[in-house]
């Protein structure tokens, strides 16, 4: 499949990014970040998750946050663990639901304390709830490229879950390298495999950078025909149930690469850098994103924004 000349970036910092932060970020501060991302051109955001506050305290303000977020052009996607979460998300005005299952038994048990079979059984109630409101659903397959407890995950196991998502009504499947175990050849192979088996399902890639090859994996996915990617402002995040988990790819880093390649993202890099630096001040610790430190390729803009001497 020919590589697209325009890609869609889903911003996940407010959910996947913040869930690993120990210090609670206030709802007002979250709104500030969302507004900055909207100003930068973000259109798709995984805004929060209706999960137990005991499980993820950082997301305890999900209902309050959804009641205050800017609407209109910005579409708010909400991750839900069960039918109750789906109902709460829809009542809060979610534009799309996101459901997740791990491709390995070990990670699913660590993540949600259920077997894969039990999680699949939960799907019917979630999708039935969504269909009553004609709400679109994305199915996320965690540890699709490797599990920190099991190791390699067979493609057939990943496809089996994807088929269940599709049969239940999902129009998009997100393949998540939750552990950062994938390599570019593996990404390409998986995407071509999925295109043959599920040609009508939109594919999104969610890549973590545990082993430093996430950007290469993203580029491999792009060349294989993927046109939607999850990224996180400043590169924050990491699965709480993955040992030594690193963050997501930084939104501004990915936008820099694509725009320099002539691939449109619909985002303003300078505004993204400003948003990342705002987030860094809120979190009070350095973020792993690189472009927010070095600036754009234009020496004048880099010098102005990041105080880099172009001489």
C-alpha positions in Angstrom: 0.0 0.0 0.0 1.3 3.5 -0.9 2.3 5.6 2.0 -0.1 8.4 2.8 0.8 12.1 2.3 -1.4 13.0 5.3 -1.5 11.3 8.7 -3.8 11.6 11.7 -2.2 12.0 15.1 -4.2 11.0 18.2 -3.0 12.8 21.3 -2.9 10.5 24.3 -1.0 12.6 26.9 -4.1 13.4 28.9 -4.9 9.7 29.4 -2.0 7.3 28.7 0.6 10.0 29.5 -0.7 11.3 32.8 -1.8 7.9 34.2 1.8 7.2 35.3 2.3 10.6 37.0 2.4 10.3 40.8 1.5 13.9 41.6 -2.2 14.6 40.7 -2.6 17.2 37.9 -5.6 19.4 38.7 -8.5 19.5 36.3 -7.8 23.1 35.6 -4.2 22.3 34.6 -5.5 19.5 32.3 -7.8 22.0 30.6 -4.9 24.3 30.1 -3.0 21.6 28.3 -6.0 20.6 26.2 -6.6 24.1 25.1 -2.9 24.5 24.2 -3.1 21.3 22.1 -6.3 22.5 20.4 -4.5 25.7 19.5 -1.7 23.6 18.0 -4.2 21.8 15.7 -4.9 18.6 17.6 -8.3 17.1 16.5 -8.3 13.7 18.1 -7.6 13.1 21.7 -7.8 10.3 24.1 -8.9 12.6 26.9 -9.5 10.4 29.9 -10.7 7.0 31.2 -13.6 6.1 33.4 -11.7 3.6 35.6 -11.6 3.1 39.3 -9.9 6.0 41.1 -8.2 3.4 43.2 -6.6 1.8 40.1 -5.5 5.1 38.5 -5.9 8.1 40.9 -4.7 10.5 38.2 -8.0 10.0 36.3 -10.4 10.4 39.2 -11.7 13.6 37.7 -12.9 12.1 34.4 -16.5 13.3 34.7 -15.5 16.8 35.8 -12.9 17.0 33.1 -15.3 15.9 30.3 -17.8 18.5 31.6 -15.2 21.3 31.0 -13.4 20.3 27.8 -13.6 22.4 24.7 -15.9 20.8 22.1 -16.4 21.3 18.4 -13.4 20.5 16.2 -11.7 18.5 19.0 -13.0 15.0 19.3 -12.8 13.4 22.7 -12.2 9.6 22.8 -12.5 7.9 26.2 -11.1 4.6 27.3 -13.5 2.4 29.2 -12.8 -1.0 31.0 -16.4 -2.2 31.2 -20.0 -1.5 30.5 -20.3 0.8 33.5 -17.4 2.8 32.3 -19.0 3.0 28.8 -22.2 4.3 30.2 -20.4 7.0 32.2 -18.3 8.0 29.3 -21.3 8.4 27.0 -23.2 10.4 29.7 -20.1 12.6 29.9 -20.3 13.3 26.1 -17.5 11.1 24.7 -17.2 11.2 20.9 -15.8 7.7 20.7 -15.2 4.8 23.1 -11.9 3.0 23.4 -11.8 -0.6 24.8 -8.7 -2.7 25.4 -7.6 -6.2 25.8 -4.1 -7.6 26.1 -2.9 -10.1 23.6 -1.2 -12.2 26.3 -2.9 -13.8 29.3 -0.1 -12.7 31.7 -0.4 -9.0 30.9 -4.2 -9.0 30.8 -4.2 -10.5 34.3 -1.6 -7.9 35.5 -3.5 -5.1 33.9 -7.2 -5.8 34.6 -7.1 -8.9 36.8 -9.1 -10.9 34.3 -8.4 -13.6 31.7 -8.5 -12.7 28.0 -11.6 -14.8 27.7 -13.3 -12.9 30.5 -12.4 -9.6 28.9 -13.7 -10.7 25.5 -17.0 -11.7 27.2 -17.2 -8.1 28.6 -17.1 -6.8 25.1 -20.8 -7.6 24.3 -22.1 -5.4 27.0 -19.8 -2.5 26.1 -20.6 -2.6 22.4 -24.3 -3.0 23.1 -24.2 0.1 25.2 -22.3 2.0 22.4 -24.7 0.8 19.7 -27.7 2.2 21.5 -26.1 5.7 21.1 -24.6 5.0 17.7 -21.2 5.7 19.2 -18.1 4.5 17.4 -15.7 2.2 19.2 -11.9 1.5 18.9 -10.5 -1.8 20.0 -7.0 -1.6 21.4 -4.8 -4.8 21.6 -2.2 -4.2 24.2 1.2 -6.0 24.0 0.5 -6.9 20.4 4.2 -7.1 19.6 5.6 -8.7 22.7 4.8 -9.2 26.4 7.2 -8.4 29.3 6.0 -11.6 31.1 5.4 -14.0 28.2 7.8 -12.7 25.5 6.8 -13.0 21.8 3.1 -13.0 21.1 1.9 -15.0 18.1 0.2 -13.0 15.4 -2.7 -15.4 15.4 -3.5 -14.4 19.0 -3.6 -10.8 18.1 -5.7 -11.4 15.1 -8.2 -13.5 17.1 -8.9 -10.5 19.4 -9.1 -8.2 16.4 -11.7 -10.4 14.8 -13.7 -10.2 18.0 -13.5 -6.5 18.0 -14.6 -6.3 14.4 -17.4 -8.7 14.8 -18.6 -6.7 17.8 -18.7 -3.5 15.8 -15.4 -1.8 16.1 -14.4 0.2 13.0 -10.8 0.7 14.2 -8.2 -1.5 15.8 -5.1 0.0 17.6 -2.1 -2.3 17.7 -0.1 -1.3 20.8 3.6 -2.0 21.4 3.0 -1.5 25.2 6.4 -2.8 26.1 8.5 -1.3 23.4 9.5 -4.8 22.2 8.7 -4.4 18.5 11.2 -3.8 15.7 10.6 -2.3 12.2 10.5 -5.6 10.3 8.0 -7.0 12.8 5.8 -3.9 12.5 5.8 -4.1 8.7 5.0 -7.8 8.8 2.1 -7.4 11.2 0.5 -4.6 9.2 0.7 -6.5 6.0 -0.7 -9.6 7.8 -3.6 -7.5 9.1 -4.4 -5.9 5.8 -4.9 -9.3 4.3 -7.0 -10.6 7.1 -9.1 -7.5 8.0 -8.9 -5.2 5.0 -11.9 -3.0 6.1 -10.6 -2.2 9.6 -8.7 1.1 10.1 -5.4 0.5 11.9 -3.8 2.7 14.4 -0.3 2.2 15.9 0.4 2.9 19.6 4.2 2.7 20.2 6.2 3.0 23.3 9.9 3.7 23.4 11.3 1.3 26.0 14.1 0.2 23.8 14.7 3.4 21.7 13.3 2.2 18.4 9.7 3.5 18.5 10.3 6.2 15.9 11.8 3.6 13.5 8.8 1.4 14.2 6.4 4.3 13.4 8.2 5.0 10.1 8.0 1.3 9.2 4.2 1.4 10.0 3.8 4.5 7.9 5.6 2.9 4.9 3.3 -0.2 5.3 0.3 2.0 4.9 -0.7 3.1 8.4 -2.0 6.7 8.5 -3.0 7.0 12.2 -0.7 7.1 15.2 -0.9 7.6 18.9 1.5 10.1 20.4 1.9 11.9 23.7 2.9 15.5 24.3 6.4 15.7 25.6 6.7 11.9 25.3 5.1 11.3 28.7 3.5 8.0 29.7 4.1 4.3 30.0 2.0 1.4 31.1 1.9 1.2 35.0 1.9 -2.6 34.8 5.0 -2.9 32.6 8.4 -3.1 34.4 10.6 -0.1 33.6 8.0 1.3 31.1 9.2 4.2 29.0 7.0 6.8 27.5 5.2 7.2 24.3 6.6 8.9 21.2 6.5 12.7 21.7 3.8 14.4 19.6 6.1 17.2 18.7 8.9 14.8 17.6 6.6 12.9 15.4 5.1 16.0 13.8 8.5 17.4 13.2 9.5 14.2 11.3 6.4 14.0 9.2 6.3 17.7 8.3 10.0 17.6 7.4 9.2 14.6 5.1 6.4 16.6 3.4 3.7 14.6 5.1 0.9 16.8 6.5 -0.3 16.4 10.1 -2.5 19.5 10.4 -0.5 20.7 13.4 1.7 23.7 14.2 5.0 22.6 15.5 5.8 25.8 17.3 2.5 25.7 19.2 3.2 22.0 20.1 6.6 22.9 21.5 5.0 25.7 23.6 2.4 23.2 24.8 5.0 20.6 25.7 7.0 23.2 27.7 3.8 24.3 29.5 3.2 20.6 30.4 6.8 20.3 31.7 6.2 23.3 34.0 3.0 21.7 35.3 4.6 18.3 35.9 7.7 19.9 37.4 10.2 17.5 35.9 12.0 17.2 32.6 10.1 15.5 29.7 11.7 13.0 27.3 10.7 14.8 24.1 13.6 16.0 22.0 12.2 18.7 19.6 10.9 20.7 22.6 14.5 21.1 23.6 16.1 21.6 20.2 13.3 23.4 18.4 12.4 23.3 14.7 15.0 23.0 11.9 14.8 26.7 11.1 17.7 28.1 13.0 16.0 31.4 13.6 12.9 29.8 15.1 15.0 27.3 17.1 17.0 30.2 18.5 13.9 32.2 19.3 12.0 29.4 21.0 14.7 27.4 22.7 17.4 30.0 23.1 19.8 28.2 20.9 22.6 30.3 19.4 22.5 29.8 15.6 26.1 31.1 15.3 
